[in-house]
Amino acid sequence: PIRKGHKSTEFPLDSVLLEIFNDLKANPYTKANASVLDDAEYPFPFNASYMSHKIKAILNEAGIDATAHDLRDSFVSHLIYLGYSLEDVSKVAGHSSIKITERHYYKQFQERRRSMLSDLGNHVARSQSTDKTNASAKTCPENGEKNHL
């Protein structure tokens, strides 16, 4: 649907969601006392506000204090933590530029970068430990000197 700034967002769907949307497109919903929406551009004849309230009610019923926008934030945050590129995350989020994604999710990017550096430090430490172990194994038992290949 049309989003902020009168822009639409396209994103890929997996085969399961594509099948669901194709079925909904072929058999669109109707509202009480409304005619069938034969020319509906989208499968849901509901506005964004209605959908947000409906999602909020479903989440509340499940004991989750969140909104549809919270779900969107969570979705984008998980993509960042999984290491997807800023460009790809920005496009899927429907942001008009990478800068918007980086500004809104700055904390997640900082945590991701911190985690990357920590992972690198751990990798280097393990590598050095392995090198020392291998060096010890290459020591001649008779005289304590290292073998040179």
N, C-alpha and C positions, 0 to 999 in steps of 0.2 A: 504493500500500500504506500501511498504518498506519505513521506515523512517530513520532518522539520525542513523548512526551506523549499518545500514543494518538490522534493527529490524522492526518487524511489531507490530501493536497494535490491540488488540481485545477489543471491548466494546459492551455492550448489546444494542439492538435496541428495541424500542417499536414496537407494532404490525403494526402501520401505516408505519413507516420507513422500517420495514422488508418487507412489501408488496411491497413498491416502489422499494427496491433493488432487490427483487426476480423478479419483472417485468422487471427491467433493465437488469438483468442477462439473462433472457429468450429472451429479444429483445435488444441486445447491440447496442449502437450508432455506426455509421460509419462516417468516415471522407470523405471529398470530394475525389473522385477518389481512394478510398480504398475499399478493399473487406470486407464483413461482418466478424466480429471478432468472429467466431464460438468458438474458443478456448480461448476467453478472460477470464483471471482469475478474473478480476474486471469489473464491468459494465461500467466504463468510460475509453475510450482509450485515455485519456488526461494525460499529465504529470502534476506534482504539480505546476510548474511554470505557465503553461497555466491556470490552475484552479485559482491560486492566482490572476493573472491579470484579469480574468473574474469576480471574486468576488469583486475585487477592483473597477472595472468599474461599476458593479451593485450598489455597495455602494455609489460611487461618484454620479451616476445618481439619487440616492435617497437623495442626499444632506448630506451623512454621510461620514466624513473624517476618514476612518478606513481601515484596511487591514484584510486579512483572519487570520493573526496571532493575531491581536487585538481581533477578535471574539473569538479565542481560549482562550486568556487571560481573556476575560470577562466571558466566560463559566466557567473556573476554579475558578475565583474570586467569582462568584455567588455560586458555590458549597461550597466554604469556608464560605461565609457569611451565607449560609443556615445551616451550622453546621455539614456538613458531615465530617467523620473522615479523618484525614490526609492520612491514608493508602488507603482508597477508592478513594479519590481525586487524589492521586498520580497514582494509577492504571489506572483510567479513562483518566488522562492526558498523560499516556504512558511514565511516567518518570521511569528510571531504579531504582530509590530509593526514599524513602520518603525524604531524605535529599535534593534532587534536588528540589522537590516541595516546601519544607520549605524555601530553599534559594531563589528561584525565586518569591515566594509569601509571603515573610517575612512580608511585610507591611500589607497585608490583614489579616494574622494570628495575628499580633499585634493588629490591629483594632478589630478583632473578640474577642480576649482575653479581651481587654479593655471594649468592649460592654458587655461581659459576667459578668465582675466584676461590672460594672455599674448596670446591671440587678439584680445581687445578692444584691448589696447595696440597690436598690429600694425595692426589695422583703423584705429584713430584716427591712427596715424602715417602710414599710406598716404593716409588722407583729407586730412590736413593737407598732405601733399606734393602731392596732386592739386590742392588749393585754391590752393597757391602757384604751381603750374604754370599753372593756369587764370588766376590773377591776372596773371601775367607775359604771358600771351597776350592779355590785355585791355588791355595798355599800348599807348598810341598810339606808333607808331614815330617820328613827327615830333618830339614834344616829351617823350616819356618819361612822360606823365601817363596815369593809368588812365582807361579809358572808363567812364562811369557810365550805366547803362541806366535 
